[in-house]
Amino acid sequence: MAGLPAGTFALLFDTGFDVGQQLVADPRIRAVGFTGSQRGGTALMKIASERKHPIPVYAEMSSINSVMVFPVALASRAEDIAASLALGAGQFRTNPGLILAVDGKGLETVIARAREMLPETSAQTMLTPSIAKAFGEGVGRLERHAEVCMLAKGKTGGAYDGVVALFQTSAASLLAHHELQEGRGGACRTLQGFRQAGTGVGALRRPAHRRASR
């Protein structure tokens, strides 16, 4: 492999956290790269900082990943936008959990198509049982939240499947309730409509809406 020593690249499987924690604590490891949840990344950062000789952790951790959809896109791509809500079980690292859009006919069309399409959308298998469990719990919290309205939801699946869901809330509620700003790691979107394009910038400036990187 280009003259590199044996074992330079290795793939280790684990159903929990033990292997990752042991690797970060091992004195032979000099730096860590991590992509995953904020909880997991923070735990690894703690282990790395408590070593006799601390090492850097380059972590790309979850966030709600805001996306702003402008009126032209709403008017011309309503079908594509609605269909993309379930793309890849929502597990791409750039998956948008918060959609900001200007109120109007274009947004109404997207919502109408989503309400038609999502109930017919099958659940999709998620990467791990723990991810599926956390996602289901996150969706459940949104369903019970007094400031959130469910617009549409997909078909129920198995224990390890993620069900696509689309919710709606107001700008005031979004900014007032920190729990609405948390990423859920699956095909769950919260939609916020606003009257002018500039109004959504305030929401995008909130730290929780950016990808958390350390």
C-alpha positions in Angstrom: 0.0 0.0 0.0 2.4 2.7 -1.3 5.1 1.4 1.0 3.3 2.3 4.2 3.8 0.0 7.2 1.3 -2.9 7.7 -1.6 -1.8 9.9 -1.4 1.9 8.9 -5.0 1.6 7.8 -7.4 -0.6 9.8 -11.2 -0.9 10.1 -12.4 -1.8 13.6 -16.0 -2.7 14.4 -17.8 -2.0 17.6 -21.4 -2.0 18.7 -20.8 0.5 21.5 -18.2 3.1 22.5 -15.4 0.9 24.0 -13.1 0.6 20.9 -13.2 4.3 20.1 -12.5 5.3 23.7 -9.6 2.9 24.0 -8.1 4.2 20.8 -8.3 7.8 21.9 -6.7 6.9 25.3 -3.9 4.9 23.8 -0.6 6.8 24.1 0.4 5.6 20.6 -2.4 7.7 19.1 -1.2 11.3 18.4 -4.4 12.8 16.9 -8.1 12.0 16.4 -10.6 12.7 13.7 -14.3 12.1 14.4 -17.6 12.6 12.6 -20.8 11.9 14.6 -22.9 13.2 17.4 -22.0 16.1 19.6 -22.3 13.9 22.7 -19.8 11.3 21.2 -17.4 14.0 20.0 -17.4 15.8 23.4 -16.7 12.5 25.2 -13.7 11.8 23.0 -12.4 15.3 23.5 -12.6 14.8 27.3 -10.6 11.6 27.1 -8.0 13.2 24.8 -7.6 16.2 27.1 -7.1 14.1 30.2 -4.2 12.1 28.8 -0.7 12.5 30.2 0.1 14.2 26.9 -3.1 15.6 25.5 -3.8 15.3 21.8 -5.9 17.2 19.3 -9.4 16.0 18.3 -10.7 17.2 15.0 -14.5 16.7 15.4 -17.3 17.3 12.9 -20.3 17.0 15.2 -24.0 17.1 14.6 -26.0 20.3 14.3 -29.4 21.1 12.9 -27.9 22.3 9.6 -30.1 25.2 8.5 -30.9 25.8 4.9 -32.6 28.8 3.3 -34.9 28.2 0.3 -35.5 31.3 -1.8 -38.8 32.1 -3.6 -37.4 31.2 -7.1 -36.5 27.7 -5.9 -39.8 27.3 -4.1 -41.7 28.2 -7.3 -39.7 26.1 -9.7 -38.6 23.1 -7.7 -41.4 22.3 -5.3 -41.5 18.6 -6.4 -37.7 18.2 -5.9 -37.8 19.9 -2.5 -40.6 17.7 -1.3 -39.0 14.5 -2.6 -35.6 15.4 -1.0 -37.1 15.3 2.5 -36.5 11.6 2.8 -33.2 11.4 0.8 -30.8 8.9 2.3 -32.8 8.5 5.5 -31.5 12.0 6.3 -28.1 10.6 7.3 -25.9 12.8 5.2 -23.6 15.0 7.2 -25.0 18.0 5.3 -28.6 16.9 5.9 -30.7 20.0 6.7 -32.8 19.7 9.8 -34.2 23.3 9.6 -35.7 24.8 6.5 -36.2 28.5 6.3 -38.4 29.8 3.5 -40.5 32.9 2.6 -44.2 32.5 3.2 -46.3 32.5 0.0 -47.7 30.4 -2.8 -44.3 28.7 -3.4 -44.0 27.5 0.2 -47.6 26.4 0.2 -47.0 24.3 -2.9 -44.0 22.6 -1.3 -46.0 21.8 1.9 -49.0 20.5 -0.2 -46.7 18.2 -2.2 -45.0 17.0 1.0 -48.4 16.2 2.6 -49.2 14.1 -0.5 -45.8 12.3 -0.8 -44.6 11.7 2.7 -47.5 9.4 3.9 -46.6 7.1 1.0 -42.8 7.1 1.8 -41.5 4.0 3.3 -39.2 4.0 6.4 -35.5 3.5 5.7 -32.9 1.5 7.6 -30.6 3.7 9.6 -26.9 3.1 10.2 -27.0 1.7 13.7 -29.7 0.7 16.2 -28.5 3.5 18.6 -28.9 6.1 15.8 -32.4 4.8 15.0 -33.3 4.9 18.7 -32.0 8.5 19.2 -33.8 9.7 16.0 -37.1 8.2 17.0 -36.9 9.8 20.4 -36.0 13.2 18.9 -39.0 13.0 16.5 -41.2 12.0 19.5 -40.2 15.1 21.4 -41.1 17.3 18.5 -44.5 15.6 18.1 -45.2 16.4 21.8 -43.9 20.0 21.7 -46.6 22.6 22.2 -45.0 25.0 19.8 -44.6 22.6 16.9 -47.1 21.4 14.3 -46.7 18.1 12.4 -47.3 18.6 8.7 -46.6 15.1 7.4 -45.1 11.8 8.3 -44.0 8.7 6.4 -44.9 5.0 6.9 -44.0 3.2 10.1 -41.1 0.9 9.8 -39.1 -1.6 11.9 -37.1 -1.1 15.0 -34.0 0.1 13.1 -35.9 2.3 10.6 -36.2 6.0 10.4 -39.6 7.5 9.5 -39.5 10.8 7.5 -41.3 13.6 9.2 -42.0 17.3 8.5 -42.8 19.8 11.2 -43.5 23.5 11.3 -42.9 26.2 13.9 -42.6 29.9 14.2 -39.5 32.0 14.3 -40.3 33.2 17.8 -40.7 29.6 19.1 -37.6 28.5 17.3 -35.4 31.1 19.0 -37.1 30.8 22.4 -36.8 27.0 22.7 -33.3 25.6 22.6 -34.6 22.0 22.1 -36.0 23.0 18.7 -32.5 23.9 17.6 -31.1 20.5 18.1 -30.1 18.1 15.3 -31.9 14.8 15.2 -29.7 12.9 12.8 -32.3 11.6 10.3 -35.0 12.5 7.8 -36.8 15.0 10.2 -37.2 18.6 9.1 -38.6 21.6 10.9 -40.0 24.2 8.6 -40.1 27.9 9.4 -41.8 30.4 7.2 -41.1 34.1 7.4 -42.5 37.2 5.6 -39.2 38.7 4.2 -35.9 37.0 3.2 -34.0 39.1 5.7 -36.0 37.8 8.6 -34.5 34.3 8.4 -31.0 35.6 8.8 -31.5 36.0 12.5 -32.2 32.3 12.9 -29.2 31.4 10.8 -26.9 33.4 13.1 -27.8 31.3 16.1 -24.8 29.2 17.0 -26.9 26.0 17.3 -27.8 26.2 13.6 -24.2 25.9 12.4 -22.3 22.7 12.2 -20.5 22.2 15.5 -16.7 21.8 14.9 -13.8 21.8 17.3 
